[in-house]
Amino acid sequence: MFLEKPLSEEINYSDLQTMLKGLLSGHRDFLINSSQLTAFLFDQLPNLNWAGFYWMRDQQLLLGQFQGKPACVEIPIGKGVCGTCAETRQIQMIEDVHAFPGHIACDAASNSELVVPVIVDDQLLGVLDLDSPNIGRFNQQDAEGIAGLLDIYLQATQVDQIKSIALN
Ligand code: SME
């Protein structure tokens, strides 16, 4: 079912969209689809060492479904790359995390990072975070591609389940 892992510059996000739609077609359950999305990204995208969600709960970001090493559990809004994404609601594409003031180092192997906000009906529900051991791993194509895959996940998932855990 899945393709060989491509080189960074050869990622075909259109193919990944088709594959993800198929993968998420059977269920609308939040736990199933969130777990599948993070596993899909981690498996299909080259040069990642972490891929996962942080959900807005109790006015902070709390760790959700992920692939990679165990990670920081709580991230305050406005702190680190994820907290900055949550505060600004803007995609954060960080070429070198060591040059980002306040970067939260969960895994010493991470050198670049892409964080996309999860927004439904103008409500911030969380963030989707990707880490890479390569400096400058992410480009504009990745930012748009990951945002597109996140959109497919949201369309395929019972969003009320996410809202019921996102207490912002
Ligand atoms: N580096 C992130 C923390 C989360 S981990 O990378 C999984 C940050 O600065 O917010």
Backbone and ligand atoms as CSV (ligand in chain L), in Angstrom:
chain,resi,resn,atom,element,x,y,z
A,1,MET,N,N,0.837,-1.208,0.000
A,1,MET,CA,C,0.000,0.000,0.000
A,1,MET,C,C,0.871,1.257,0.000
A,2,PHE,N,N,2.003,1.219,0.720
A,2,PHE,CA,C,2.781,2.439,0.855
A,2,PHE,C,C,3.971,2.464,-0.084
A,3,LEU,N,N,4.393,3.687,-0.422
A,3,LEU,CA,C,5.511,3.874,-1.330
A,3,LEU,C,C,6.817,3.782,-0.558
A,4,GLU,N,N,7.911,3.610,-1.284
A,4,GLU,CA,C,9.240,3.736,-0.687
A,4,GLU,C,C,9.390,5.152,-0.154
A,5,LYS,N,N,10.134,5.313,0.933
A,5,LYS,CA,C,10.325,6.659,1.482
A,5,LYS,C,C,11.162,7.490,0.501
A,6,PRO,N,N,10.650,8.679,0.070
A,6,PRO,CA,C,11.387,9.474,-0.916
A,6,PRO,C,C,12.467,10.337,-0.264
A,7,LEU,N,N,13.326,10.922,-1.073
A,7,LEU,CA,C,14.229,11.955,-0.592
A,7,LEU,C,C,13.389,13.199,-0.301
A,8,SER,N,N,13.915,14.093,0.558
A,8,SER,CA,C,13.140,15.286,0.935
A,8,SER,C,C,12.631,16.048,-0.268
A,9,GLU,N,N,13.505,16.199,-1.283
A,9,GLU,CA,C,13.142,17.030,-2.428
A,9,GLU,C,C,12.205,16.307,-3.397
A,10,GLU,N,N,11.951,15.026,-3.124
A,10,GLU,CA,C,11.101,14.259,-4.047
A,10,GLU,C,C,9.725,13.941,-3.470
A,11,ILE,N,N,9.381,14.540,-2.353
A,11,ILE,CA,C,8.099,14.202,-1.730
A,11,ILE,C,C,6.967,14.655,-2.639
A,12,ASN,N,N,6.024,13.734,-2.903
A,12,ASN,CA,C,4.868,14.064,-3.733
A,12,ASN,C,C,3.653,14.168,-2.804
A,13,TYR,N,N,3.325,15.390,-2.400
A,13,TYR,CA,C,2.238,15.558,-1.435
A,13,TYR,C,C,0.881,15.182,-2.014
A,14,SER,N,N,0.763,15.253,-3.340
A,14,SER,CA,C,-0.495,14.840,-3.961
A,14,SER,C,C,-0.706,13.328,-3.766
A,15,ASP,N,N,0.349,12.529,-3.946
A,15,ASP,CA,C,0.259,11.084,-3.690
A,15,ASP,C,C,-0.058,10.823,-2.214
A,16,LEU,N,N,0.608,11.587,-1.343
A,16,LEU,CA,C,0.382,11.389,0.101
A,16,LEU,C,C,-1.068,11.710,0.467
A,17,GLN,N,N,-1.643,12.723,-0.189
A,17,GLN,CA,C,-3.052,13.065,0.082
A,17,GLN,C,C,-3.964,11.895,-0.279
A,18,THR,N,N,-3.712,11.311,-1.454
A,18,THR,CA,C,-4.533,10.174,-1.893
A,18,THR,C,C,-4.407,9.014,-0.915
A,19,MET,N,N,-3.179,8.724,-0.504
A,19,MET,CA,C,-2.945,7.620,0.433
A,19,MET,C,C,-3.621,7.886,1.777
A,20,LEU,N,N,-3.527,9.128,2.253
A,20,LEU,CA,C,-4.109,9.439,3.564
A,20,LEU,C,C,-5.632,9.343,3.531
A,21,LYS,N,N,-6.234,9.800,2.431
A,21,LYS,CA,C,-7.695,9.692,2.319
A,21,LYS,C,C,-8.119,8.232,2.425
A,22,GLY,N,N,-7.368,7.347,1.769
A,22,GLY,CA,C,-7.672,5.920,1.856
A,22,GLY,C,C,-7.487,5.399,3.269
A,23,LEU,N,N,-6.389,5.792,3.889
A,23,LEU,CA,C,-6.060,5.299,5.233
A,23,LEU,C,C,-7.134,5.691,6.253
A,24,LEU,N,N,-7.690,6.903,6.101
A,24,LEU,CA,C,-8.643,7.400,7.103
A,24,LEU,C,C,-10.105,7.186,6.694
A,25,SER,N,N,-10.323,6.415,5.636
A,25,SER,CA,C,-11.685,6.314,5.103
A,25,SER,C,C,-12.602,5.419,5.945
A,26,GLY,N,N,-12.030,4.550,6.764
A,26,GLY,CA,C,-12.861,3.559,7.454
A,26,GLY,C,C,-13.512,4.039,8.734
A,27,HIS,N,N,-12.907,5.020,9.399
A,27,HIS,CA,C,-13.400,5.452,10.703
A,27,HIS,C,C,-13.321,6.966,10.826
A,28,ARG,N,N,-14.201,7.531,11.655
A,28,ARG,CA,C,-14.122,8.968,11.937
A,28,ARG,C,C,-13.641,9.225,13.368
A,29,ASP,N,N,-13.250,8.152,14.048
A,29,ASP,CA,C,-12.869,8.266,15.455
A,29,ASP,C,C,-11.563,9.056,15.630
A,30,PHE,N,N,-11.564,9.971,16.578
A,30,PHE,CA,C,-10.433,10.867,16.827
A,30,PHE,C,C,-9.163,10.119,17.251
A,31,LEU,N,N,-9.303,9.152,18.140
A,31,LEU,CA,C,-8.111,8.425,18.611
A,31,LEU,C,C,-7.490,7.618,17.483
A,32,ILE,N,N,-8.341,6.958,16.702
A,32,ILE,CA,C,-7.841,6.147,15.590
A,32,ILE,C,C,-7.155,7.040,14.561
A,33,ASN,N,N,-7.841,8.092,14.126
A,33,ASN,CA,C,-7.322,8.900,13.018
A,33,ASN,C,C,-6.090,9.719,13.416
A,34,SER,N,N,-6.056,10.206,14.663
A,34,SER,CA,C,-4.887,10.973,15.108
A,34,SER,C,C,-3.668,10.067,15.191
A,35,SER,N,N,-3.877,8.856,15.689
A,35,SER,CA,C,-2.768,7.898,15.776
A,35,SER,C,C,-2.279,7.527,14.384
A,36,GLN,N,N,-3.229,7.269,13.486
A,36,GLN,CA,C,-2.856,6.899,12.118
A,36,GLN,C,C,-2.130,8.035,11.401
A,37,LEU,N,N,-2.595,9.274,11.574
A,37,LEU,CA,C,-1.946,10.396,10.883
A,37,LEU,C,C,-0.494,10.536,11.330
A,38,THR,N,N,-0.239,10.482,12.636
A,38,THR,CA,C,1.143,10.672,13.097
A,38,THR,C,C,2.030,9.513,12.638
A,39,ALA,N,N,1.489,8.295,12.648
A,39,ALA,CA,C,2.272,7.146,12.173
A,39,ALA,C,C,2.541,7.271,10.675
A,40,PHE,N,N,1.529,7.728,9.932
A,40,PHE,CA,C,1.658,7.904,8.473
A,40,PHE,C,C,2.750,8.928,8.154
A,41,LEU,N,N,2.725,10.074,8.829
A,41,LEU,CA,C,3.724,11.113,8.571
A,41,LEU,C,C,5.122,10.605,8.913
A,42,PHE,N,N,5.237,9.960,10.064
A,42,PHE,CA,C,6.547,9.488,10.530
A,42,PHE,C,C,7.098,8.415,9.588
A,43,ASP,N,N,6.197,7.596,9.082
A,43,ASP,CA,C,6.611,6.503,8.204
A,43,ASP,C,C,6.923,6.984,6.795
A,44,GLN,N,N,6.153,7.938,6.303
A,44,GLN,CA,C,6.245,8.320,4.892
A,44,GLN,C,C,7.214,9.462,4.605
A,45,LEU,N,N,7.422,10.352,5.570
A,45,LEU,CA,C,8.283,11.513,5.303
A,45,LEU,C,C,9.718,11.203,5.706
A,46,PRO,N,N,10.677,11.560,4.847
A,46,PRO,CA,C,12.071,11.299,5.178
A,46,PRO,C,C,12.606,12.298,6.206
A,47,ASN,N,N,13.626,11.886,6.916
A,47,ASN,CA,C,14.380,12.779,7.811
A,47,ASN,C,C,13.531,13.419,8.899
A,48,LEU,N,N,12.724,12.612,9.580
A,48,LEU,CA,C,11.995,13.074,10.758
A,48,LEU,C,C,12.467,12.267,11.970
A,49,ASN,N,N,12.529,12.899,13.135
A,49,ASN,CA,C,12.759,12.131,14.356
A,49,ASN,C,C,11.585,12.243,15.336
A,50,TRP,N,N,10.556,13.029,14.950
A,50,TRP,CA,C,9.368,13.136,15.811
A,50,TRP,C,C,8.218,13.716,14.988
A,51,ALA,N,N,7.024,13.197,15.203
A,51,ALA,CA,C,5.824,13.743,14.553
A,51,ALA,C,C,4.650,13.535,15.498
A,52,GLY,N,N,3.974,14.613,15.880
A,52,GLY,CA,C,2.849,14.391,16.778
A,52,GLY,C,C,2.029,15.631,17.077
A,53,PHE,N,N,0.962,15.387,17.825
A,53,PHE,CA,C,0.049,16.453,18.223
A,53,PHE,C,C,0.329,16.920,19.650
A,54,TYR,N,N,0.106,18.203,19.878
A,54,TYR,CA,C,-0.144,18.734,21.216
A,54,TYR,C,C,-1.547,19.325,21.164
A,55,TRP,N,N,-2.385,18.994,22.136
A,55,TRP,CA,C,-3.758,19.500,22.173
A,55,TRP,C,C,-3.914,20.581,23.226
A,56,MET,N,N,-4.744,21.586,22.915
A,56,MET,CA,C,-5.060,22.657,23.874
A,56,MET,C,C,-5.930,22.070,24.978
A,57,ARG,N,N,-5.411,22.025,26.172
A,57,ARG,CA,C,-6.189,21.530,27.304
A,57,ARG,C,C,-5.805,22.358,28.507
A,58,ASP,N,N,-6.828,22.932,29.171
A,58,ASP,CA,C,-6.550,23.662,30.395
A,58,ASP,C,C,-5.587,24.834,30.144
A,59,GLN,N,N,-5.811,25.559,29.053
A,59,GLN,CA,C,-5.045,26.773,28.732
A,59,GLN,C,C,-3.569,26.506,28.436
A,60,GLN,N,N,-3.208,25.288,28.103
A,60,GLN,CA,C,-1.833,24.997,27.704
A,60,GLN,C,C,-1.855,23.881,26.653
A,61,LEU,N,N,-0.697,23.619,26.074
A,61,LEU,CA,C,-0.597,22.502,25.129
A,61,LEU,C,C,-0.165,21.267,25.903
A,62,LEU,N,N,-0.941,20.184,25.750
A,62,LEU,CA,C,-0.589,18.915,26.389
A,62,LEU,C,C,-0.344,17.867,25.310
A,63,LEU,N,N,0.628,17.012,25.583
A,63,LEU,CA,C,1.055,15.994,24.619
A,63,LEU,C,C,-0.110,15.108,24.175
A,64,GLY,N,N,-0.176,14.884,22.863
A,64,GLY,CA,C,-1.183,13.990,22.293
A,64,GLY,C,C,-0.531,12.816,21.599
A,65,GLN,N,N,-1.184,12.310,20.550
A,65,GLN,CA,C,-0.685,11.146,19.825
A,65,GLN,C,C,0.597,11.530,19.084
A,66,PHE,N,N,1.589,10.649,19.121
A,66,PHE,CA,C,2.846,10.977,18.448
A,66,PHE,C,C,3.623,9.722,18.096
A,67,GLN,N,N,4.660,9.934,17.280
A,67,GLN,CA,C,5.654,8.906,16.956
A,67,GLN,C,C,7.019,9.509,17.224
A,68,GLY,N,N,7.899,8.742,17.818
A,68,GLY,CA,C,9.236,9.245,18.141
A,68,GLY,C,C,9.533,8.995,19.596
A,69,LYS,N,N,10.570,9.665,20.107
A,69,LYS,CA,C,10.940,9.465,21.508
A,69,LYS,C,C,9.924,10.117,22.430
A,70,PRO,N,N,9.819,9.621,23.675
A,70,PRO,CA,C,8.958,10.297,24.655
A,70,PRO,C,C,9.304,11.788,24.701
A,71,ALA,N,N,8.283,12.640,24.872
A,71,ALA,CA,C,8.484,14.083,24.687
A,71,ALA,C,C,7.995,14.874,25.896
A,72,CYS,N,N,8.252,16.193,25.865
A,72,CYS,CA,C,7.757,17.096,26.908
A,72,CYS,C,C,6.233,16.991,26.935
A,73,VAL,N,N,5.667,16.993,28.130
A,73,VAL,CA,C,4.227,16.777,28.265
A,73,VAL,C,C,3.442,18.093,28.199
A,74,GLU,N,N,3.987,19.141,28.832
A,74,GLU,CA,C,3.257,20.420,28.909
A,74,GLU,C,C,4.053,21.516,28.213
A,75,ILE,N,N,3.381,22.302,27.369
A,75,ILE,CA,C,4.020,23.468,26.747
A,75,ILE,C,C,3.103,24.676,26.951
A,76,PRO,N,N,3.563,25.697,27.695
A,76,PRO,CA,C,2.730,26.890,27.882
A,76,PRO,C,C,2.548,27.650,26.570
A,77,ILE,N,N,1.393,28.293,26.420
A,77,ILE,CA,C,1.137,29.115,25.232
A,77,ILE,C,C,2.173,30.238,25.189
A,78,GLY,N,N,2.783,30.429,24.019
A,78,GLY,CA,C,3.796,31.467,23.876
A,78,GLY,C,C,5.211,30.966,24.111
A,79,LYS,N,N,5.355,29.730,24.620
A,79,LYS,CA,C,6.700,29.189,24.892
A,79,LYS,C,C,7.109,28.185,23.812
A,80,GLY,N,N,8.393,28.217,23.463
A,80,GLY,CA,C,8.906,27.268,22.475
A,80,GLY,C,C,8.290,27.484,21.101
A,81,VAL,N,N,8.624,26.599,20.197
A,81,VAL,CA,C,8.111,26.728,18.827
A,81,VAL,C,C,6.617,26.401,18.802
A,82,CYS,N,N,6.237,25.357,19.547
A,82,CYS,CA,C,4.821,24.967,19.570
A,82,CYS,C,C,3.951,26.045,20.223
A,83,GLY,N,N,4.417,26.547,21.363
A,83,GLY,CA,C,3.647,27.588,22.062
A,83,GLY,C,C,3.549,28.868,21.251
A,84,THR,N,N,4.595,29.163,20.467
A,84,THR,CA,C,4.561,30.337,19.582
A,84,THR,C,C,3.542,30.125,18.467
A,85,CYS,N,N,3.501,28.914,17.943
A,85,CYS,CA,C,2.503,28.584,16.909
A,85,CYS,C,C,1.092,28.745,17.480
A,86,ALA,N,N,0.892,28.245,18.708
A,86,ALA,CA,C,-0.438,28.345,19.325
A,86,ALA,C,C,-0.818,29.805,19.570
A,87,GLU,N,N,0.139,30.609,20.011
A,87,GLU,CA,C,-0.142,32.016,20.331
A,87,GLU,C,C,-0.444,32.829,19.079
A,88,THR,N,N,0.348,32.606,18.027
A,88,THR,CA,C,0.210,33.416,16.806
A,88,THR,C,C,-0.767,32.808,15.809
A,89,ARG,N,N,-1.085,31.505,15.984
A,89,ARG,CA,C,-1.909,30.753,15.026
A,89,ARG,C,C,-1.286,30.743,13.638
A,90,GLN,N,N,0.025,30.907,13.574
A,90,GLN,CA,C,0.749,30.894,12.299
A,90,GLN,C,C,1.662,29.685,12.249
A,91,ILE,N,N,1.816,29.101,11.048
A,91,ILE,CA,C,2.779,28.013,10.865
A,91,ILE,C,C,4.168,28.512,11.251
A,92,GLN,N,N,4.893,27.691,12.007
A,92,GLN,CA,C,6.277,28.016,12.366
A,92,GLN,C,C,7.207,27.065,11.615
A,93,MET,N,N,8.053,27.629,10.752
A,93,MET,CA,C,9.027,26.817,10.005
A,93,MET,C,C,10.408,27.280,10.451
A,94,ILE,N,N,11.072,26.457,11.258
A,94,ILE,CA,C,12.307,26.879,11.920
A,94,ILE,C,C,13.490,26.126,11.320
A,95,GLU,N,N,14.364,26.880,10.656
A,95,GLU,CA,C,15.494,26.270,9.957
A,95,GLU,C,C,16.485,25.641,10.942
A,96,ASP,N,N,16.746,26.356,12.050
A,96,ASP,CA,C,17.705,25.864,13.060
A,96,ASP,C,C,17.110,26.161,14.434
A,97,VAL,N,N,16.633,25.114,15.096
A,97,VAL,CA,C,15.929,25.333,16.371
A,97,VAL,C,C,16.852,25.933,17.427
A,98,HIS,N,N,18.158,25.729,17.289
A,98,HIS,CA,C,19.086,26.256,18.300
A,98,HIS,C,C,19.193,27.776,18.212
A,99,ALA,N,N,18.749,28.334,17.085
A,99,ALA,CA,C,18.753,29.787,16.915
A,99,ALA,C,C,17.404,30.392,17.293
A,100,PHE,N,N,16.442,29.546,17.720
A,100,PHE,CA,C,15.098,30.037,18.068
A,100,PHE,C,C,15.059,30.304,19.577
A,101,PRO,N,N,14.851,31.565,19.978
A,101,PRO,CA,C,14.846,31.874,21.411
A,101,PRO,C,C,13.737,31.104,22.131
A,102,GLY,N,N,14.107,30.374,23.170
A,102,GLY,CA,C,13.105,29.661,23.960
A,102,GLY,C,C,12.702,28.313,23.409
A,103,HIS,N,N,13.403,27.859,22.386
A,103,HIS,CA,C,13.103,26.519,21.852
A,103,HIS,C,C,13.147,25.492,22.987
A,104,ILE,N,N,12.159,24.586,22.999
A,104,ILE,CA,C,12.100,23.550,24.033
A,104,ILE,C,C,12.682,22.274,23.432
A,105,ALA,N,N,13.811,21.837,23.977
A,105,ALA,CA,C,14.516,20.669,23.415
A,105,ALA,C,C,14.037,19.395,24.101
A,106,CYS,N,N,13.129,18.685,23.440
A,106,CYS,CA,C,12.662,17.395,23.976
A,106,CYS,C,C,13.626,16.298,23.579
A,107,ASP,N,N,14.185,16.405,22.388
A,107,ASP,CA,C,15.086,15.386,21.857
A,107,ASP,C,C,16.306,16.127,21.315
A,108,ALA,N,N,17.470,15.815,21.856
A,108,ALA,CA,C,18.703,16.510,21.456
A,108,ALA,C,C,18.995,16.330,19.967
A,109,ALA,N,N,18.378,15.327,19.347
A,109,ALA,CA,C,18.628,15.073,17.920
A,109,ALA,C,C,17.942,16.098,17.016
A,110,SER,N,N,16.952,16.837,17.533
A,110,SER,CA,C,16.187,17.753,16.670
A,110,SER,C,C,16.998,18.986,16.305
A,111,ASN,N,N,16.997,19.317,15.008
A,111,ASN,CA,C,17.699,20.517,14.553
A,111,ASN,C,C,16.816,21.493,13.786
A,112,SER,N,N,15.732,20.993,13.179
A,112,SER,CA,C,14.775,21.902,12.541
A,112,SER,C,C,13.366,21.420,12.860
A,113,GLU,N,N,12.401,22.317,12.660
A,113,GLU,CA,C,11.044,22.009,13.151
A,113,GLU,C,C,9.991,22.722,12.308
A,114,LEU,N,N,8.852,22.040,12.137
A,114,LEU,CA,C,7.694,22.632,11.446
A,114,LEU,C,C,6.475,22.404,12.337
A,115,VAL,N,N,5.786,23.485,12.688
A,115,VAL,CA,C,4.607,23.359,13.547
A,115,VAL,C,C,3.424,24.050,12.869
A,116,VAL,N,N,2.320,23.300,12.740
A,116,VAL,CA,C,1.129,23.793,12.047
A,116,VAL,C,C,-0.021,23.867,13.051
A,117,PRO,N,N,-0.723,25.003,13.126
A,117,PRO,CA,C,-1.848,25.094,14.070
A,117,PRO,C,C,-3.035,24.260,13.610
A,118,VAL,N,N,-3.742,23.683,14.584
A,118,VAL,CA,C,-4.976,22.944,14.284
A,118,VAL,C,C,-6.136,23.852,14.683
A,119,ILE,N,N,-6.806,24.414,13.673
A,119,ILE,CA,C,-7.869,25.391,13.921
A,119,ILE,C,C,-9.152,24.889,13.270
A,120,VAL,N,N,-10.231,24.840,14.050
A,120,VAL,CA,C,-11.538,24.440,13.522
A,120,VAL,C,C,-12.560,25.475,13.985
A,121,ASP,N,N,-13.341,25.988,13.051
A,121,ASP,CA,C,-14.349,27.004,13.381
A,121,ASP,C,C,-13.738,28.144,14.190
A,122,ASP,N,N,-12.566,28.576,13.785
A,122,ASP,CA,C,-11.864,29.685,14.429
A,122,ASP,C,C,-11.409,29.368,15.864
A,123,GLN,N,N,-11.483,28.112,16.255
A,123,GLN,CA,C,-11.047,27.715,17.590
A,123,GLN,C,C,-9.726,26.953,17.473
A,124,LEU,N,N,-8.731,27.378,18.250
A,124,LEU,CA,C,-7.444,26.675,18.236
A,124,LEU,C,C,-7.560,25.411,19.084
A,125,LEU,N,N,-7.409,24.252,18.436
A,125,LEU,CA,C,-7.553,22.982,19.150
A,125,LEU,C,C,-6.209,22.377,19.539
A,126,GLY,N,N,-5.150,22.785,18.867
A,126,GLY,CA,C,-3.834,22.232,19.172
A,126,GLY,C,C,-2.848,22.566,18.081
A,127,VAL,N,N,-1.731,21.823,18.057
A,127,VAL,CA,C,-0.742,22.001,16.999
A,127,VAL,C,C,-0.254,20.625,16.553
A,128,LEU,N,N,0.199,20.569,15.307
A,128,LEU,CA,C,0.845,19.372,14.769
A,128,LEU,C,C,2.319,19.724,14.592
A,129,ASP,N,N,3.196,18.951,15.238
A,129,ASP,CA,C,4.621,19.284,15.329
A,129,ASP,C,C,5.467,18.214,14.636
A,130,LEU,N,N,6.355,18.645,13.747
A,130,LEU,CA,C,7.313,17.734,13.104
A,130,LEU,C,C,8.725,18.203,13.425
A,131,ASP,N,N,9.585,17.268,13.824
A,131,ASP,CA,C,10.988,17.583,14.122
A,131,ASP,C,C,11.887,16.797,13.179
A,132,SER,N,N,13.030,17.414,12.836
A,132,SER,CA,C,13.996,16.743,11.966
A,132,SER,C,C,15.402,16.863,12.541
A,133,PRO,N,N,16.221,15.839,12.328
A,133,PRO,CA,C,17.630,15.955,12.730
A,133,PRO,C,C,18.441,16.811,11.750
A,134,ASN,N,N,17.856,17.145,10.591
A,134,ASN,CA,C,18.567,17.929,9.563
A,134,ASN,C,C,18.266,19.412,9.713
A,135,ILE,N,N,19.288,20.235,9.698
A,135,ILE,CA,C,19.069,21.684,9.679
A,135,ILE,C,C,18.415,22.049,8.345
A,136,GLY,N,N,17.391,22.923,8.394
A,136,GLY,CA,C,16.737,23.377,7.164
A,136,GLY,C,C,15.970,22.289,6.440
A,137,ARG,N,N,15.478,21.294,7.174
A,137,ARG,CA,C,14.755,20.169,6.544
A,137,ARG,C,C,13.458,20.610,5.860
A,138,PHE,N,N,12.776,21.629,6.411
A,138,PHE,CA,C,11.423,21.958,5.932
A,138,PHE,C,C,11.438,23.200,5.038
A,139,ASN,N,N,10.644,23.141,3.970
A,139,ASN,CA,C,10.518,24.295,3.074
A,139,ASN,C,C,9.033,24.619,2.893
A,140,GLN,N,N,8.762,25.584,2.023
A,140,GLN,CA,C,7.386,26.029,1.827
A,140,GLN,C,C,6.497,24.910,1.307
A,141,GLN,N,N,7.065,24.042,0.468
A,141,GLN,CA,C,6.293,22.907,-0.062
A,141,GLN,C,C,5.843,21.993,1.091
A,142,ASP,N,N,6.742,21.786,2.055
A,142,ASP,CA,C,6.385,20.964,3.214
A,142,ASP,C,C,5.300,21.652,4.047
A,143,ALA,N,N,5.456,22.953,4.262
A,143,ALA,CA,C,4.479,23.681,5.083
A,143,ALA,C,C,3.083,23.551,4.462
A,144,GLU,N,N,3.002,23.787,3.149
A,144,GLU,CA,C,1.699,23.681,2.477
A,144,GLU,C,C,1.224,22.234,2.421
A,145,GLY,N,N,2.163,21.312,2.189
A,145,GLY,CA,C,1.806,19.896,2.099
A,145,GLY,C,C,1.283,19.353,3.423
A,146,ILE,N,N,1.952,19.688,4.513
A,146,ILE,CA,C,1.511,19.196,5.826
A,146,ILE,C,C,0.176,19.832,6.204
A,147,ALA,N,N,0.018,21.127,5.898
A,147,ALA,CA,C,-1.267,21.783,6.180
A,147,ALA,C,C,-2.387,21.098,5.389
A,148,GLY,N,N,-2.100,20.692,4.163
A,148,GLY,CA,C,-3.095,19.992,3.341
A,148,GLY,C,C,-3.453,18.627,3.916
A,149,LEU,N,N,-2.451,17.906,4.405
A,149,LEU,CA,C,-2.705,16.588,5.008
A,149,LEU,C,C,-3.486,16.736,6.310
A,150,LEU,N,N,-3.163,17.781,7.066
A,150,LEU,CA,C,-3.903,18.042,8.306
A,150,LEU,C,C,-5.373,18.326,7.990
A,151,ASP,N,N,-5.596,19.046,6.912
A,151,ASP,CA,C,-6.959,19.352,6.504
A,151,ASP,C,C,-7.739,18.078,6.154
A,152,ILE,N,N,-7.081,17.167,5.450
A,152,ILE,CA,C,-7.726,15.882,5.107
A,152,ILE,C,C,-8.082,15.130,6.385
A,153,TYR,N,N,-7.155,15.110,7.346
A,153,TYR,CA,C,-7.406,14.465,8.645
A,153,TYR,C,C,-8.628,15.093,9.330
A,154,LEU,N,N,-8.698,16.433,9.309
A,154,LEU,CA,C,-9.826,17.102,9.993
A,154,LEU,C,C,-11.148,16.796,9.296
A,155,GLN,N,N,-11.119,16.742,7.966
A,155,GLN,CA,C,-12.341,16.412,7.215
A,155,GLN,C,C,-12.798,14.985,7.521
A,156,ALA,N,N,-11.832,14.097,7.785
A,156,ALA,CA,C,-12.128,12.674,7.947
A,156,ALA,C,C,-12.459,12.294,9.395
A,157,THR,N,N,-12.366,13.275,10.301
A,157,THR,CA,C,-12.423,12.958,11.732
A,157,THR,C,C,-13.584,13.658,12.418
A,158,GLN,N,N,-14.130,12.980,13.417
A,158,GLN,CA,C,-15.213,13.548,14.221
A,158,GLN,C,C,-14.637,14.669,15.093
A,159,VAL,N,N,-14.742,15.886,14.577
A,159,VAL,CA,C,-14.060,17.020,15.208
A,159,VAL,C,C,-14.620,17.315,16.605
A,160,ASP,N,N,-15.883,16.972,16.834
A,160,ASP,CA,C,-16.457,17.219,18.169
A,160,ASP,C,C,-15.695,16.484,19.257
A,161,GLN,N,N,-15.127,15.337,18.911
A,161,GLN,CA,C,-14.323,14.609,19.909
A,161,GLN,C,C,-13.074,15.410,20.282
A,162,ILE,N,N,-12.472,16.074,19.284
A,162,ILE,CA,C,-11.291,16.895,19.575
A,162,ILE,C,C,-11.705,18.093,20.425
A,163,LYS,N,N,-12.842,18.709,20.029
A,163,LYS,CA,C,-13.292,19.891,20.768
A,163,LYS,C,C,-13.584,19.546,22.223
A,164,SER,N,N,-14.057,18.329,22.453
A,164,SER,CA,C,-14.439,17.984,23.823
A,164,SER,C,C,-13.217,17.800,24.727
A,165,ILE,N,N,-12.027,17.588,24.129
A,165,ILE,CA,C,-10.823,17.540,24.995
A,165,ILE,C,C,-10.070,18.870,24.970
A,166,ALA,N,N,-10.391,19.729,24.023
A,166,ALA,CA,C,-9.681,21.004,23.901
A,166,ALA,C,C,-10.442,22.060,24.701
A,167,LEU,N,N,-9.973,22.321,25.882
A,167,LEU,CA,C,-10.709,23.184,26.812
A,167,LEU,C,C,-10.140,24.593,26.802
A,168,ASN,N,N,-10.164,25.260,25.655
A,168,ASN,CA,C,-9.540,26.593,25.657
A,168,ASN,C,C,-10.561,27.699,25.769
L,1,SME,N1,N,10.553,21.682,20.254
L,1,SME,C1,C,9.196,21.957,20.661
L,1,SME,C2,C,8.773,21.081,21.801
L,1,SME,C3,C,8.068,19.850,21.387
L,1,SME,S1,S,9.090,18.645,20.838
L,1,SME,O1,O,9.884,19.098,19.731
L,1,SME,C4,C,8.330,17.231,20.545
L,1,SME,C5,C,9.044,23.412,21.019
L,1,SME,O2,O,10.028,24.167,21.071
L,1,SME,O3,O,7.920,23.827,21.263
